[in-house]
Amino acid sequence: MEYNLRIGMKAEKTELVTNDNTAMKYGSGGVAVYATPAMVGLMEGTCLAAVDPHLPEGMATVGTNLNIKHLAATPVGMRVRAAAELTEIAGKKLSFTVKAYDDKELIGEGTHERYIIDLEKFLQKNEAKKNS
């Protein structure tokens, strides 16, 4: 199946650091700075934004692997920007490089893999899991 994807596809997303996405709020730390789980979510969402809109109807992607380093803390009130680039297509497996920046510096980087799914089949299988 043709997925309408090509190496080099990119996307960016930004969010404001608020009390709702701090390490204290997530329970992942005891400091009111941008949480690693929030950064990971922003990075994953950026990868999704790079490819999912280009997939045929009924297809989507799910995250399968993350290798991320959180390099620097970001205080409440600053913005965080994630950038993703599709670097490899291996059948249904998609590989990305991801980076995150705050208003001053690089705060995170790594790689992420997503897998292309047939959404209806995926949801049916997932529902069957609940009932087995």
Buried (B, 14 or more C-beta within 10 A) or exposed (E): EEBEBEEEBBBEBEBEBEEEBBBEBBEEBEEBBBBBBBBBBBBBBBBBBBBBEEBEEEBBBEBEEBEBEBBBBBEBEBEBBBBBBBBEBEEBBBBBBBBBBBEEEEBBBBBBBBBBBBBEEBEEEEEEEEEE
